């Protein structure tokens, strides 16, 4: 966030701090890097010192050209031609994140990749079309929920105070969330099944393609009107765990100092970006911590200690110790209240461990929602307990791959479209190359 960095480093209250950005956010809590972003496709391309800016990325302005359909192409910092925008009525705009830079109702690349019937937006309207278009039907469609205690589990909603595991280092956010990660269940569904607020329940994940069980996690039931009938919700931004409280590492916390290198360590510096991959593993590419050595806490504000047992086929996890107060060694003045932690964090459950890989047959991305069977906890179960059948999970992945996808053949030269932004960071071109023998 360049504007945040510029603001913090030029503010006399923070410019002399060890970490100006950290200090700024410590006092302000939030930062807005950019406003009015809802029509980003209509923003005009910006010119800055010989570069053109599109969707936050910089390209060589001298290399810009306009092709068919008004699509604008320019070279990135590696010299690769990239579609960066579109010209319409004389205005050069950023456009949509599609190959045509327009909002597409027909997608040619879907046809090229063997999905011609889905090249236009469509969704099955009746049972016959659901059977024919199984690739589009969600694995949590209610036609799969045949048992009285089967539900569609929503795993991907986000608490406003948690962001994956990163929030666990924030004492303020963790005092709000306390690693709490219950199962939300519609009030009348809870009454029908006999679950009350605070009850421990087993949630078994069952695959709708293979019919195999992935395992279960034990969570706290919270009856609520906030979810739809027949659905459950359990955020994947809670239920954290760790295997040890502390680890001693010489120079264990960075102060941001680095060994001398050709270019300054700055992610906006083109020369540094070119240099850093080549220096991985070498002296010039290593972080140097010169003023700290000692014990580094591992997410000490929001992560209880767990025990894991695995034999390669099944795995188990169980919490063994709650969160406790500790004496902070890093930023001790700011964290002088870290010994006042009063929450134990033992009401969360790590549901992600149980879920098998579900590769969407068209996009290849993981399908996060699951069919689950919910039952009362058994004797000995505690909230946070996990049981995973890794053997079944691999078979689930194979079933999705073999029964739903449309594989490559001997004419294929790349394994997936290069333009799909998954992962978000562009991969080396060789990562897409494939050779398949007939």
C-alpha positions as CSV (number, residue, x, y, z in Angstrom):
1,X,0.0,0.0,0.0
2,X,2.2,2.8,-1.3
3,X,-0.1,5.7,0.0
4,X,-0.1,4.2,3.5
5,X,3.7,3.9,3.5
6,X,4.1,7.5,2.2
7,X,1.7,8.9,4.8
8,X,3.3,7.1,7.7
9,X,6.9,7.8,6.8
10,X,6.2,11.5,6.2
11,X,4.2,12.0,9.4
12,X,6.6,13.5,12.1
13,X,4.7,11.4,14.8
14,X,5.8,8.1,13.1
15,X,8.7,8.9,10.8
16,X,11.3,8.1,13.5
17,X,9.6,4.9,14.6
18,X,11.2,1.5,13.9
19,X,8.1,0.6,11.9
20,X,6.3,3.7,10.8
21,X,3.4,1.9,9.1
22,X,2.9,-0.4,12.2
23,X,2.9,2.7,14.5
24,X,0.4,4.5,12.3
25,X,-2.0,1.6,12.2
26,X,-1.5,1.1,15.9
27,X,-3.0,4.5,16.5
28,X,-5.5,4.7,13.7
29,X,-6.7,1.2,13.4
30,X,-7.7,1.3,9.8
31,X,-6.5,2.8,6.5
32,X,-8.2,3.4,3.2
33,X,-5.8,3.1,0.4
34,X,-8.3,3.9,-2.4
35,X,-11.9,5.1,-2.6
36,X,-14.6,4.9,-5.3
37,X,-13.5,1.6,-6.7
38,X,-16.8,0.2,-7.7
39,X,-16.4,1.1,-11.4
40,X,-12.8,0.3,-11.8
41,X,-13.4,-0.9,-15.3
42,X,-14.2,2.7,-16.3
43,X,-11.1,4.3,-14.9
44,X,-8.8,5.8,-17.4
45,X,-5.2,4.5,-17.7
46,X,-2.7,6.7,-15.8
47,X,0.7,7.8,-17.2
48,X,3.6,8.1,-14.7
49,X,7.2,8.7,-15.7
50,X,7.1,6.6,-18.9
51,X,4.9,4.0,-17.4
52,X,1.2,3.3,-17.7
53,X,-0.8,2.1,-14.6
54,X,-3.7,-0.3,-15.0
55,X,-5.4,-2.1,-12.1
56,X,-2.6,-1.1,-9.8
57,X,0.2,-2.6,-12.0
58,X,2.8,-0.7,-14.0
59,X,3.7,-1.3,-17.7
60,X,6.0,0.2,-20.3
61,X,4.0,3.1,-21.9
62,X,6.2,3.2,-25.0
63,X,5.2,-0.4,-25.8
64,X,1.5,0.3,-25.8
65,X,-0.5,-0.7,-28.8
66,X,-4.2,-1.0,-29.7
67,X,-5.4,-4.2,-31.4
68,X,-8.7,-5.8,-32.4
69,X,-11.7,-4.7,-30.5
70,X,-9.8,-1.8,-29.0
71,X,-7.8,-4.0,-26.6
72,X,-4.7,-2.2,-25.4
73,X,-1.5,-4.2,-24.9
74,X,1.8,-3.2,-23.2
75,X,4.9,-4.9,-21.9
76,X,5.3,-5.7,-18.2
77,X,8.5,-5.3,-16.2
78,X,9.7,-8.7,-17.6
79,X,9.0,-7.7,-21.2
80,X,5.9,-9.8,-21.5
81,X,3.0,-8.5,-23.7
82,X,0.0,-8.1,-21.4
83,X,-3.6,-6.9,-22.1
84,X,-4.0,-3.9,-19.8
85,X,-7.1,-2.1,-21.0
86,X,-9.5,-1.1,-23.8
87,X,-10.1,2.0,-25.9
88,X,-13.7,3.0,-26.3
89,X,-14.8,6.3,-28.0
90,X,-11.2,7.6,-27.8
91,X,-10.9,6.9,-24.0
92,X,-8.3,4.4,-22.8
93,X,-9.8,2.6,-19.8
94,X,-8.8,-0.3,-17.6
95,X,-11.7,-2.5,-18.6
96,X,-12.8,-5.8,-17.1
97,X,-10.4,-8.6,-16.1
98,X,-11.3,-10.6,-19.2
99,X,-9.3,-11.4,-22.4
100,X,-11.5,-8.9,-24.3
101,X,-11.4,-6.4,-21.5
102,X,-15.2,-6.3,-21.8
103,X,-18.0,-7.8,-19.8
104,X,-18.4,-11.1,-21.6
105,X,-21.7,-13.0,-22.1
106,X,-20.0,-15.4,-24.4
107,X,-16.5,-16.7,-23.5
108,X,-14.5,-18.1,-26.3
109,X,-11.9,-19.7,-24.1
110,X,-14.5,-21.9,-22.4
111,X,-15.3,-23.4,-25.8
112,X,-11.5,-23.8,-26.5
113,X,-11.2,-25.7,-23.2
114,X,-14.0,-28.2,-24.0
115,X,-16.8,-26.5,-22.1
116,X,-18.8,-25.2,-25.1
117,X,-22.2,-25.7,-23.5
118,X,-21.2,-23.4,-20.6
119,X,-19.6,-20.6,-22.7
120,X,-22.7,-18.4,-21.9
121,X,-24.1,-17.9,-18.4
122,X,-26.6,-20.7,-17.7
123,X,-27.9,-22.6,-14.8
124,X,-30.1,-25.8,-14.8
125,X,-33.7,-25.0,-14.2
126,X,-35.2,-28.4,-13.4
127,X,-34.2,-31.9,-12.3
128,X,-33.5,-33.1,-15.9
129,X,-31.1,-30.2,-16.5
130,X,-29.5,-30.7,-13.1
131,X,-28.7,-34.3,-14.1
132,X,-27.3,-33.3,-17.5
133,X,-25.3,-30.4,-16.2
134,X,-23.8,-31.9,-13.1
135,X,-20.7,-29.8,-13.6
136,X,-22.6,-26.7,-12.7
137,X,-24.7,-28.1,-9.9
138,X,-23.3,-27.3,-6.5
139,X,-22.3,-30.3,-4.4
140,X,-24.5,-28.8,-1.7
141,X,-27.6,-28.6,-3.8
142,X,-30.6,-29.6,-1.7
143,X,-31.3,-32.6,-3.9
144,X,-28.4,-34.2,-2.2
145,X,-29.7,-33.6,1.3
146,X,-31.7,-36.8,1.8
147,X,-31.1,-37.5,5.5
148,X,-33.0,-35.5,8.2
149,X,-29.8,-34.4,9.7
150,X,-28.0,-33.5,6.5
151,X,-27.1,-29.9,5.8
152,X,-25.3,-27.6,3.4
153,X,-22.3,-26.2,5.3
154,X,-21.1,-22.7,4.5
155,X,-17.4,-22.5,5.5
156,X,-16.3,-19.3,3.8
157,X,-18.2,-16.5,5.5
158,X,-15.8,-14.1,7.3
159,X,-16.1,-12.6,10.7
160,X,-15.5,-8.8,10.5
161,X,-12.7,-9.1,13.1
162,X,-10.8,-12.1,11.7
163,X,-8.6,-12.5,8.6
164,X,-7.4,-16.1,8.4
165,X,-4.6,-16.7,10.9
166,X,-3.2,-13.3,10.7
167,X,-5.6,-11.8,13.2
168,X,-4.3,-14.1,15.9
169,X,-1.4,-11.7,16.6
170,X,-3.8,-8.8,17.4
171,X,-4.7,-8.8,21.1
172,X,-7.6,-6.5,20.5
173,X,-9.2,-8.6,17.7
174,X,-8.6,-11.8,19.7
175,X,-10.2,-10.4,22.8
176,X,-13.3,-10.0,20.7
177,X,-13.2,-13.3,18.8
178,X,-11.3,-15.5,21.4
179,X,-10.8,-18.2,18.7
180,X,-14.5,-18.8,18.9
181,X,-15.8,-20.7,15.9
182,X,-19.2,-22.3,16.5
183,X,-21.7,-24.0,14.2
184,X,-24.5,-21.7,13.4
185,X,-27.8,-23.7,12.9
186,X,-31.3,-22.4,12.1
187,X,-33.4,-22.2,15.3
188,X,-36.1,-24.6,14.2
189,X,-33.5,-27.1,12.8
190,X,-31.8,-27.0,16.2
191,X,-35.2,-27.6,18.0
192,X,-36.0,-30.5,15.6
193,X,-32.7,-32.2,16.3
194,X,-32.7,-31.4,20.0
195,X,-29.6,-29.1,20.0
196,X,-29.3,-26.2,22.5
197,X,-26.9,-23.3,22.6
198,X,-23.5,-24.5,23.7
199,X,-24.0,-28.2,22.9
200,X,-21.0,-30.0,21.4
201,X,-22.0,-31.5,18.0
202,X,-20.2,-33.8,15.6
203,X,-20.2,-32.5,12.0
204,X,-19.3,-35.2,9.5
205,X,-18.3,-34.1,6.0
206,X,-19.8,-36.5,3.3
207,X,-18.9,-36.2,-0.4
208,X,-21.8,-36.1,-2.8
209,X,-19.7,-37.4,-5.8
210,X,-18.0,-40.5,-4.2
211,X,-20.3,-40.9,-1.2
212,X,-17.2,-41.2,1.1
213,X,-16.9,-39.6,4.5
214,X,-13.9,-37.3,5.1
215,X,-14.1,-37.4,8.8
216,X,-15.6,-35.0,11.4
217,X,-15.0,-32.0,13.6
218,X,-16.6,-31.3,17.0
219,X,-18.0,-27.7,17.3
220,X,-20.3,-25.7,19.6
221,X,-23.9,-25.4,18.4
222,X,-25.4,-21.9,18.2
223,X,-29.1,-21.8,17.2
224,X,-29.8,-18.6,15.3
225,X,-32.1,-16.9,12.8
226,X,-29.0,-15.7,10.9
227,X,-28.8,-18.8,8.7
228,X,-31.3,-20.3,6.3
229,X,-33.2,-23.5,7.1
230,X,-31.2,-26.6,6.0
231,X,-27.9,-24.8,6.2
232,X,-25.1,-24.5,8.7
233,X,-22.3,-21.9,8.9
234,X,-18.9,-22.2,10.4
235,X,-16.3,-19.6,9.5
236,X,-12.8,-20.8,8.5
237,X,-11.3,-17.8,10.2
238,X,-11.3,-19.4,13.6
239,X,-10.4,-22.6,15.3
240,X,-6.7,-22.0,15.3
241,X,-4.1,-24.2,16.9
242,X,-0.4,-24.7,17.4
243,X,1.8,-27.5,18.7
244,X,4.1,-25.5,21.0
245,X,3.9,-22.2,22.9
246,X,7.2,-20.7,22.1
247,X,10.2,-21.4,19.9
248,X,13.7,-20.0,20.6
249,X,15.3,-18.6,17.4
250,X,18.6,-16.7,17.3
251,X,17.6,-13.2,16.0
252,X,14.1,-14.5,15.9
253,X,12.1,-11.3,15.0
254,X,13.0,-9.1,12.1
255,X,13.8,-5.5,12.4
256,X,13.7,-5.1,8.7
257,X,17.4,-4.8,8.1
258,X,18.9,-6.7,5.2
259,X,22.3,-7.6,3.9
260,X,23.8,-5.2,1.3
261,X,22.6,-5.9,-2.2
262,X,22.7,-4.2,-5.5
263,X,19.2,-2.7,-5.2
264,X,17.4,-1.4,-2.1
265,X,14.9,-3.7,-0.5
266,X,11.8,-2.1,-1.9
267,X,8.9,-4.0,-3.5
268,X,8.1,-1.0,-5.8
269,X,11.7,-1.0,-7.1
270,X,12.0,-2.7,-10.4
271,X,15.6,-3.6,-10.0
272,X,15.0,-5.2,-6.6
273,X,12.1,-7.3,-8.1
274,X,14.4,-8.5,-10.8
275,X,17.2,-9.3,-8.4
276,X,15.5,-10.9,-5.4
277,X,14.4,-14.2,-7.0
278,X,17.9,-14.9,-8.2
279,X,19.2,-14.3,-4.6
280,X,16.9,-16.8,-2.9
281,X,19.1,-18.9,-0.6
282,X,22.1,-16.7,-1.1
283,X,23.6,-14.2,1.4
284,X,22.4,-11.2,-0.5
285,X,18.8,-12.4,-0.3
286,X,18.6,-13.1,3.4
287,X,16.8,-11.0,6.0
288,X,19.4,-9.8,8.6
289,X,18.2,-9.2,12.1
290,X,20.9,-7.4,14.0
291,X,19.3,-6.3,17.3
292,X,17.2,-9.1,18.6
293,X,17.7,-12.6,19.8
294,X,15.5,-14.7,22.0
295,X,12.1,-16.3,22.3
296,X,9.4,-15.5,19.7
297,X,5.8,-16.1,20.7
298,X,3.7,-18.0,18.2
299,X,0.3,-16.2,17.8
300,X,0.2,-16.1,21.6
301,X,-2.9,-13.9,21.8
302,X,-5.3,-16.2,19.9
303,X,-4.0,-19.8,19.5
304,X,-4.4,-22.7,22.0
305,X,-2.0,-25.7,22.0
306,X,-3.1,-28.9,20.4
307,X,-1.8,-32.4,20.0
308,X,-1.8,-34.2,16.6
309,X,-1.7,-37.9,15.8
310,X,-1.2,-39.0,12.2
311,X,-0.2,-42.4,10.6
312,X,-0.6,-41.4,6.9
313,X,-4.1,-42.7,6.6
314,X,-6.0,-41.0,9.4
315,X,-5.3,-38.0,11.6
316,X,-6.6,-36.7,14.9
317,X,-6.3,-33.3,16.6
318,X,-7.2,-32.4,20.2
319,X,-6.7,-29.2,22.2
320,X,-4.5,-29.8,25.3
321,X,-3.9,-26.3,26.6
322,X,-5.8,-23.0,26.4
323,X,-4.4,-19.5,25.7
324,X,-2.6,-18.0,28.6
325,X,-1.1,-14.6,29.5
326,X,2.5,-14.1,28.6
327,X,5.3,-11.5,28.9
328,X,6.0,-9.9,25.6
329,X,9.6,-9.5,24.6
330,X,8.9,-7.7,21.3
331,X,7.4,-4.1,21.6
332,X,7.2,-4.7,25.4
333,X,5.8,-1.2,26.2
334,X,2.9,-1.6,23.8
335,X,2.3,-5.2,24.9
336,X,2.6,-4.6,28.6
337,X,-0.9,-5.9,29.1
338,X,-0.3,-9.3,27.4
339,X,-0.3,-10.9,30.8
340,X,-3.9,-10.0,31.2
341,X,-5.3,-12.5,28.7
342,X,-8.5,-14.0,30.2
343,X,-9.8,-16.1,27.3
344,X,-8.7,-19.7,26.7
345,X,-9.7,-20.0,23.0
346,X,-11.0,-23.5,23.4
347,X,-14.4,-23.0,21.7
348,X,-13.1,-23.1,18.1
349,X,-12.8,-26.0,15.7
350,X,-10.4,-26.4,12.7
351,X,-12.8,-27.6,10.1
352,X,-10.5,-27.1,7.1
353,X,-8.5,-30.1,8.1
354,X,-11.4,-32.4,7.5
355,X,-12.5,-31.2,4.1
356,X,-11.2,-33.1,1.0
357,X,-10.0,-31.3,-2.1
358,X,-13.0,-30.6,-4.3
359,X,-11.6,-29.3,-7.7
360,X,-14.3,-27.5,-9.6
361,X,-14.5,-29.3,-12.9
362,X,-14.6,-26.1,-15.0
363,X,-12.3,-23.6,-13.2
364,X,-10.2,-26.1,-11.1
365,X,-10.6,-24.0,-8.0
366,X,-11.5,-25.6,-4.7
367,X,-15.2,-25.8,-3.9
368,X,-15.6,-24.8,-0.3
369,X,-19.1,-25.7,0.6
370,X,-19.8,-29.2,1.9
371,X,-22.6,-31.7,2.5
372,X,-22.5,-32.6,6.2
373,X,-24.3,-34.9,8.6
374,X,-24.7,-33.3,12.1
375,X,-25.0,-35.5,15.2
376,X,-24.8,-35.2,19.0
377,X,-21.2,-35.4,20.3
378,X,-20.2,-38.8,21.6
379,X,-18.8,-39.6,25.1
380,X,-15.2,-38.2,25.3
381,X,-15.7,-35.7,22.5
382,X,-14.6,-32.1,23.2
383,X,-15.1,-29.0,21.1
384,X,-12.2,-28.7,18.8
385,X,-11.6,-32.4,18.3
386,X,-10.8,-33.4,14.7
387,X,-10.8,-36.7,12.9
388,X,-9.6,-36.9,9.3
389,X,-9.6,-39.9,6.9
390,X,-6.8,-39.0,4.5
391,X,-7.2,-42.2,2.5
392,X,-10.8,-41.3,1.8
393,X,-10.0,-37.7,1.0
394,X,-7.6,-38.7,-1.7
395,X,-10.3,-40.9,-3.2
396,X,-12.7,-38.0,-3.1
397,X,-10.3,-35.9,-5.0
398,X,-9.8,-38.7,-7.6
399,X,-13.6,-39.0,-8.0
400,X,-14.0,-35.3,-8.7
401,X,-11.1,-35.4,-11.1
402,X,-12.1,-38.5,-13.0
403,X,-15.9,-38.2,-13.0
404,X,-16.4,-34.5,-13.5
405,X,-13.4,-32.9,-15.3
406,X,-12.6,-33.1,-19.0
407,X,-9.0,-34.1,-19.2
408,X,-6.2,-33.0,-21.6
409,X,-5.1,-35.1,-24.5
410,X,-2.0,-35.6,-26.7
411,X,-2.7,-32.3,-28.5
412,X,-2.5,-30.3,-25.3
413,X,0.5,-28.0,-24.7
414,X,-0.6,-26.2,-21.5
415,X,-2.4,-27.7,-18.6
416,X,-4.8,-24.7,-17.9
417,X,-5.6,-21.2,-19.3
418,X,-2.8,-18.8,-18.5
419,X,-5.0,-15.8,-17.9
420,X,-7.0,-17.2,-15.0
421,X,-5.8,-15.4,-11.8
422,X,-5.2,-18.5,-9.6
423,X,-2.9,-18.2,-7.9
424,X,-3.0,-14.4,-7.9
425,X,0.7,-14.1,-8.4
426,X,1.6,-14.9,-12.0
427,X,3.5,-18.2,-12.3
428,X,6.5,-18.8,-14.4
429,X,5.4,-19.8,-18.0
430,X,6.9,-23.2,-17.6
431,X,4.5,-24.0,-14.8
432,X,1.7,-24.3,-17.4
433,X,3.6,-26.4,-19.9
434,X,2.6,-30.0,-20.3
435,X,3.5,-32.9,-22.7
436,X,1.0,-35.8,-22.9
437,X,1.9,-38.9,-24.7
438,X,-0.9,-40.6,-26.6
